[in-house]
Amino acid sequence: MDATEAEELVSDRIADLVEYLVCSIVDDADGVSLEVIDGADSSTIEVTVAGGDVAKVIGRHGRTIKAIRTLARALAARLDTSVEVEVLG
C-alpha cells in the first residue's frame, strides 16, 4: 500500500465517523451524503443533509457541529492528519 492509498483510508475512517454522528442526529438519514476532498496537507469532508435537518446538525449557537468537528479532528490527530468538516444544506 502506497502513501496515497493510506491517506484515502485515513480520510475514509474519519468520514465514517462523521457520517455515523450526523445520521444519528437527523430525521432523514437517507438524505445524508458525504464528499471527501483530499488535499495535500488535509482533507475536507462536505456533509449534505436535507433542508429541514441543517439546523439539527448545526445546533444551537453551532454547538453540535463544533462537537462533530472536535471529534473528527481528534481522530485525525490520532491518524497524523488534519480534517475540516463543512455542512451544506
Secondary structure, DSSP 8 states (H G I E B T S, - for coil): --HHHHHHHHHHHHHHHHHHHHHHH-S-GGG-EEEEEE-SS-EEEEEE--GGGHHHHH-GGGHHHHHHHHHHHHHHHHTT--EEEEEE-
